[in-house]
C-alpha cells in the first residue's frame, strides 16, 4: 500500500490532467486516429513530470519548476491537438479548461487540509481528499459541458483570450509554488497566508472556468442567431418566389381548365389524361386569407404527390388571418419538410401518411401535425434529437420554428402517440403586428 501511495504521489499532477482530459476525450465525436498519439502523449506527459519529482535542482528552484509546468502544459496541448479534431485554438481552449479545473480541485483539497491539519499533506488522507474533489469536478464538468462538447468548443476560437487566460493560470501556479515555502513554516500568520493563497487561486480558477464556459455559450448563441436570421431571410425569399410561382400556376390552371372545356375533342387521350391530372393537382391549392398558408400547403402537396405520400389537410376557416404570411410559410414549411423527410423513409405504402389539422378552439388556434415514422424518434428535453450524421450543424429548423412560435406567444410540444410523431402548437387568438 505504501508503494502504491508513493507512486501515486509521483504521478499526481499528470494523473489529474489525464482524468480531466478523458472527461473531454471520451464524449467527443471528433476523435482522430488517436491510439498512437494518445500512447506517446501519455508517456511523455507522465515521463517528463518525473523531472519535477526526481531532480532536486528543479524541485527546489521556482523558475525551473515553472519551466517544467509550462512544458507539461505544452505536452497536454499537443495531446489534445493530435487526438481530437478541433484545431489549435479550440485545443488551447480545452487545455486551459482542464488546467483551471485541475487547479480548482487541488486548491479546494489543500484548503480543506489547511483547515483540518496541515500535517495531513503528503499523506494518503490528502490524496483521498484531493481525488474526491477531482472526481466531483470531473462529473460536474461532464454534465455541464463536456457531454455537449461538440456543440460548444467549435465556437471557442479565441486564441488571444485563451493565451491571456493561460497566463492567468501560470501566475496562479507561480503563486502556488511560493505558497509551499510558507505552508510549513512555523509562524502565527501561516494559516492566514496559506488561506489567502488558496482562496485567491480558487477564485481565479472559478473565474477562468466561468469565462470559458460563458464565452463559448455566448459565441454559440450569436452563431445560432446569425444562422436563424439568414434562414429567415432565405425563407422569406423562398416565400416570395413561391408566391410568384403560385400566381403563375393559377393562370395556368385557368388556361388548362378552359382548354378542357373548349377543346376536349381535339386533344388525344394521353394528353387529355395528363391535363386532367394537372388540373386536379392545381385544384389542391387551398384558399385562405393567409397566402403563406396557401403556398406552403400547395408546395407540400406537390412534394407528397411526387413521393407517393398521402398528405391529409384539414383547415378550419381563416385561422391565420392576423399572422404575417412569411412567418406562417416559414413555420409550416419547416414542420412539413421534416414530416415528409421522415415519412419518405417508410417503405410500407400504407403507412406513408401525414395529417395536418389547423383549427380554432375557443380563443386559440391549434396546429396539429402527425406523421408515421420508420425509426422511433428520440425526444430530449421536449425536442426531437436529430438523426443527421453531423448533428452539431443541424437543429436550426427547430430554432426557427421556436422563434416564430414565441413571436406569436404560442406553445410548442413534441410527443409520440399511437406510433405517430406529433407536433402540437397552440396560439392565443389575437392580433399581432
Buried (B, 14 or more C-beta within 10 A) or exposed (E): EEEEEEEBBBBBBBBBBBBBBEBBBEBBEBEEEBEEBBEBBBEBBBEBBEBBBEEEEBEEBEEBBBBBBEBBBEBBBBBBBBBBBBBEBBBBBBBBBBBBBBBBBBBBBBBBBBEEEBEBBEBBBBBEBBBBBBEEBBEBBBEEBBBBBBBBBBBBBBEEBBEEBBEBBBEBBBBBBEBEEBBEEEEEEBEEBBBBBBEBBBEBBBEBBEBBBEBBBEBBEEEBEEBBEEBBEEBBEBBBEBBEEBEEBEEEBEEBBEBBEEEEEEBEEEEBEEBBEBBEBBEBBBEBBBBBBBBBBBBBBBBBBEEEBBBEBEBEEEBBEBBBBBBBBBBBBBBBBBBBEBBBEBEEEEBBBBBBBBBBEEEBBBBBBBBBBEEEBEEEEEBBEBEEEEEBEEBBBBBBBBBBBEEBEBEBEBEBEEEBBBBBBBBEEEEEE
